[in-house]
Amino acid sequence: MASPATDLTEEALAARLYAADLPDPDLLIRTGGDQRVSNFLLWQAAYAELYFCDLYWPDFDPAAFDAALAEYARRSRRFGR
């Protein structure tokens, strides 16, 4: 019988995370002016681009979303390299 330590794989951990059935995010948008992720999707967002804006969530409208996507499009993604 395998020990719990040998059963721990990246795949086993990922399968037990919040939203395990969804792909990892490419862009993590943080509203409200805070420049931290507050433990939100830490594992899944390891290679995500981070976007911070001063708007609070209720005010984050389609124009703000378009601005976040435009900023994301200007970035050169290196995926940890």
N, CA, C and O of each residue as an XYZ file, in Angstrom:
324
protein
N       0.842     -1.181      0.000
C       0.000      0.000      0.000
C       0.891      1.249      0.000
O       1.872      1.327      0.739
N       0.534      2.210     -0.831
C       1.321      3.442     -0.924
C       1.055      4.326      0.290
O      -0.036      4.322      0.860
N       2.076      5.076      0.664
C       1.910      5.994      1.782
C       1.255      7.283      1.296
O       1.312      7.595      0.106
N       0.634      8.035      2.203
C       0.014      9.307      1.788
C       0.996     10.241      1.099
O       0.612     10.987      0.198
N       2.256     10.210      1.510
C       3.246     11.097      0.886
C       3.478     10.725     -0.571
O       3.672     11.609     -1.405
N       3.461      9.437     -0.895
C       3.687      9.041     -2.286
C       2.426      9.218     -3.125
O       2.503      9.275     -4.352
N       1.263      9.304     -2.473
C       0.013      9.536     -3.196
C      -0.164     11.003     -3.561
O      -1.013     11.336     -4.387
N       0.619     11.875     -2.961
C       0.485     13.305     -3.201
C       1.205     13.674     -4.495
O       2.434     13.702     -4.558
N       0.427     13.950     -5.498
C       0.966     14.377     -6.788
C       0.330     15.715     -7.153
O      -0.659     16.129     -6.549
N       0.893     16.367     -8.120
C       0.329     17.637     -8.582
C      -1.106     17.432     -9.058
O      -1.980     18.254     -8.784
N      -1.340     16.351     -9.759
C      -2.675     16.064    -10.276
C      -3.665     15.792     -9.145
O      -4.804     16.256     -9.189
N      -3.228     15.036     -8.127
C      -4.104     14.726     -6.996
C      -4.470     15.996     -6.229
O      -5.614     16.159     -5.805
N      -3.517     16.878     -6.054
C      -3.780     18.143     -5.375
C      -4.720     19.008     -6.204
O      -5.696     19.547     -5.681
N      -4.430     19.140     -7.487
C      -5.249     19.982     -8.368
C      -6.693     19.496     -8.418
O      -7.614     20.305     -8.533
N      -6.898     18.189     -8.334
C      -8.248     17.634     -8.383
C      -9.074     18.000     -7.151
O     -10.301     17.900     -7.184
N      -8.434     18.414     -6.084
C      -9.132     18.725     -4.842
C      -9.281     20.229     -4.588
O      -9.784     20.636     -3.540
N      -8.852     21.035     -5.528
C      -8.942     22.482     -5.368
C     -10.319     22.999     -5.757
O     -11.074     22.337     -6.470
N     -10.629     24.199     -5.271
C     -11.855     24.881     -5.663
C     -11.855     25.043     -7.180
O     -10.840     25.437     -7.754
N     -12.948     24.753     -7.824
C     -13.102     24.875     -9.278
C     -12.134     23.968    -10.027
O     -11.586     24.356    -11.059
N     -11.925     22.765     -9.509
C     -10.991     21.819    -10.128
C     -11.398     21.447    -11.550
O     -10.552     21.047    -12.350
N     -12.666     21.573    -11.870
C     -13.151     21.206    -13.197
C     -12.979     22.321    -14.230
O     -13.321     22.140    -15.399
N     -12.457     23.457    -13.811
C     -12.251     24.582    -14.725
C     -10.774     24.739    -15.057
O      -9.923     24.383    -14.242
N     -10.448     25.267    -16.241
C      -9.035     25.516    -16.560
C      -8.463     26.625    -15.680
O      -9.205     27.453    -15.152
N      -7.156     26.635    -15.528
C      -6.494     27.685    -14.753
C      -6.710     29.037    -15.431
O      -6.741     29.107    -16.660
N      -6.858     30.107    -14.657
C      -7.107     31.420    -15.257
C      -5.858     31.982    -15.932
O      -4.734     31.754    -15.483
N      -6.074     32.714    -17.008
C      -4.992     33.430    -17.680
C      -4.858     34.841    -17.124
O      -3.778     35.431    -17.159
N      -5.956     35.373    -16.615
C      -5.987     36.734    -16.100
C      -6.761     36.739    -14.787
O      -7.881     36.235    -14.717
N      -6.160     37.310    -13.752
C      -6.817     37.464    -12.459
C      -7.014     38.951    -12.224
O      -6.043     39.701    -12.119
N      -8.258     39.374    -12.143
C      -8.597     40.787    -11.964
C      -8.919     41.022    -10.502
O      -9.774     40.344     -9.932
N      -8.239     41.978     -9.894
C      -8.490     42.337     -8.500
C      -9.036     43.757     -8.465
O      -8.357     44.705     -8.857
N     -10.254     43.890     -7.997
C     -10.898     45.193     -7.917
C     -10.716     45.786     -6.523
O     -10.224     45.113     -5.617
N     -11.110     47.032     -6.357
C     -11.128     47.675     -5.053
C      -9.828     48.307     -4.620
O      -9.723     48.766     -3.482
N      -8.829     48.349     -5.489
C      -7.587     49.030     -5.168
C      -6.566     48.217     -4.395
O      -5.430     48.659     -4.222
N      -6.949     47.034     -3.925
C      -5.989     46.185     -3.211
C      -5.063     45.504     -4.204
O      -5.507     45.037     -5.253
N      -3.779     45.445     -3.876
C      -2.812     44.781     -4.748
C      -2.296     43.524     -4.066
O      -1.116     43.400     -3.739
N      -3.217     42.608     -3.867
C      -2.917     41.304     -3.284
C      -3.980     40.335     -3.776
O      -5.024     40.761     -4.268
N      -3.729     39.050     -3.651
C      -4.705     38.068     -4.123
C      -5.451     37.393     -2.977
O      -6.405     36.658     -3.234
N      -5.064     37.608     -1.752
C      -5.804     37.137     -0.578
C      -6.079     35.630     -0.599
O      -7.172     35.195     -0.237
N      -5.110     34.852     -1.012
C      -5.232     33.396     -1.068
C      -6.283     32.903     -2.057
O      -6.637     31.725     -2.024
N      -6.784     33.750     -2.920
C      -7.802     33.358     -3.886
C      -7.155     32.650     -5.069
O      -6.373     33.251     -5.805
N      -7.475     31.399     -5.247
C      -6.976     30.586     -6.367
C      -5.452     30.633     -6.484
O      -4.925     30.729     -7.592
N      -4.752     30.569     -5.381
C      -3.290     30.693     -5.419
C      -2.639     29.661     -6.330
O      -1.797     30.010     -7.157
N      -3.014     28.413     -6.190
C      -2.409     27.357     -7.010
C      -2.773     27.554     -8.481
O      -1.908     27.496     -9.354
N      -4.046     27.786     -8.746
C      -4.511     27.911    -10.121
C      -3.975     29.155    -10.814
O      -3.798     29.158    -12.032
N      -3.717     30.208    -10.054
C      -3.305     31.481    -10.649
C      -1.788     31.667    -10.693
O      -1.307     32.783    -10.892
N      -1.040     30.593    -10.510
C       0.421     30.698    -10.452
C       1.002     31.384    -11.693
O       1.960     32.148    -11.578
N       0.445     31.127    -12.860
C       0.964     31.724    -14.089
C       0.001     32.732    -14.703
O       0.177     33.148    -15.849
N      -1.006     33.120    -13.948
C      -1.964     34.108    -14.446
C      -1.334     35.494    -14.433
O      -0.472     35.794    -13.607
N      -1.769     36.308    -15.339
C      -1.413     37.723    -15.315
C      -2.327     38.397    -14.303
O      -3.516     38.083    -14.237
N      -1.792     39.310    -13.523
C      -2.567     40.002    -12.505
C      -2.913     41.407    -12.988
O      -2.070     42.112    -13.542
N      -4.145     41.797    -12.773
C      -4.618     43.135    -13.143
C      -5.318     43.737    -11.929
O      -6.247     43.146    -11.379
N      -4.863     44.912    -11.522
C      -5.425     45.594    -10.365
C      -6.095     46.883    -10.823
O      -5.551     47.621    -11.644
N      -7.281     47.146    -10.282
C      -7.946     48.415    -10.599
C      -8.602     48.963     -9.330
O      -8.899     48.218     -8.396
N      -8.817     50.251     -9.316
C      -9.363     50.920     -8.138
C     -10.876     50.797     -8.007
O     -11.425     51.061     -6.938
N     -11.553     50.402     -9.072
C     -13.011     50.267     -9.009
C     -13.408     49.150     -8.052
O     -12.715     48.138     -7.939
N     -14.516     49.343     -7.374
C     -15.077     48.270     -6.562
C     -15.927     47.373     -7.464
O     -16.408     47.805     -8.511
N     -16.101     46.139     -7.047
C     -16.786     45.148     -7.881
C     -18.129     45.633     -8.436
O     -18.385     45.428     -9.622
N     -18.993     46.261     -7.645
C     -20.288     46.692     -8.216
C     -20.132     47.687     -9.372
O     -21.007     47.782    -10.232
N     -19.025     48.420     -9.389
C     -18.799     49.420    -10.438
C     -17.993     48.871    -11.611
O     -17.778     49.580    -12.594
N     -17.547     47.630    -11.522
C     -16.734     47.025    -12.579
C     -17.665     46.625    -13.725
O     -18.277     45.558    -13.707
N     -17.755     47.504    -14.716
C     -18.708     47.351    -15.812
C     -18.007     46.816    -17.069
O     -16.801     46.569    -17.041
N     -18.735     46.639    -18.146
C     -18.113     46.139    -19.379
C     -16.938     46.985    -19.876
O     -15.986     46.443    -20.437
N     -16.990     48.297    -19.679
C     -15.877     49.154    -20.101
C     -14.625     48.864    -19.275
O     -13.517     48.850    -19.811
N     -14.798     48.636    -17.979
C     -13.660     48.290    -17.120
C     -13.098     46.926    -17.504
O     -11.884     46.721    -17.494
N     -13.976     46.007    -17.837
C     -13.537     44.688    -18.284
C     -12.759     44.793    -19.594
O     -11.730     44.139    -19.762
N     -13.250     45.613    -20.517
C     -12.538     45.844    -21.778
C     -11.153     46.434    -21.519
O     -10.190     46.066    -22.193
N     -11.043     47.345    -20.551
C      -9.745     47.942    -20.211
C      -8.793     46.872    -19.666
O      -7.608     46.869    -19.998
N      -9.305     45.971    -18.838
C      -8.482     44.882    -18.307
C      -8.011     43.970    -19.431
O      -6.847     43.572    -19.462
N      -8.905     43.639    -20.351
C      -8.527     42.785    -21.483
C      -7.525     43.474    -22.401
O      -6.625     42.821    -22.928
N      -7.667     44.776    -22.600
C      -6.720     45.523    -23.434
C      -5.332     45.522    -22.788
O      -4.330     45.349    -23.481
N      -5.265     45.712    -21.476
C      -3.983     45.653    -20.771
C      -3.370     44.264    -20.879
O      -2.169     44.125    -21.111
N      -4.189     43.249    -20.712
C      -3.731     41.862    -20.822
C      -3.158     41.587    -22.226
O      -2.133     40.919    -22.368
N      -3.831     42.108    -23.248
C      -3.404     41.883    -24.633
C      -2.044     42.518    -24.924
O      -1.330     42.059    -25.816
N      -1.678     43.567    -24.185
C      -0.390     44.238    -24.401
C       0.778     43.495    -23.745
O       1.938     43.812    -24.012
N       0.490     42.534    -22.910
C       1.549     41.834    -22.154
C       2.145     40.692    -22.961
O       1.489     40.089    -23.810
N       3.394     40.418    -22.672
C       4.094     39.282    -23.269
C       4.180     38.187    -22.207
O       4.918     38.316    -21.230
N       3.428     37.121    -22.403
C       3.370     36.057    -21.393
C       4.568     35.139    -21.534
O       4.935     34.738    -22.638
N       5.180     34.808    -20.385
C       6.365     33.945    -20.387
C       6.141     32.654    -19.602
O       7.007     31.779    -19.615
N       5.015     32.512    -18.925
C       4.657     31.285    -18.207
C       5.778     30.804    -17.283
O       6.129     29.624    -17.288
N       6.331     31.711    -16.500
C       7.340     31.352    -15.510
C       8.758     31.263    -16.043
O       9.668     30.896    -15.299
N       8.966     31.583    -17.290
C      10.316     31.519    -17.865
C      10.951     32.875    -17.857
O      12.090     33.026    -18.301
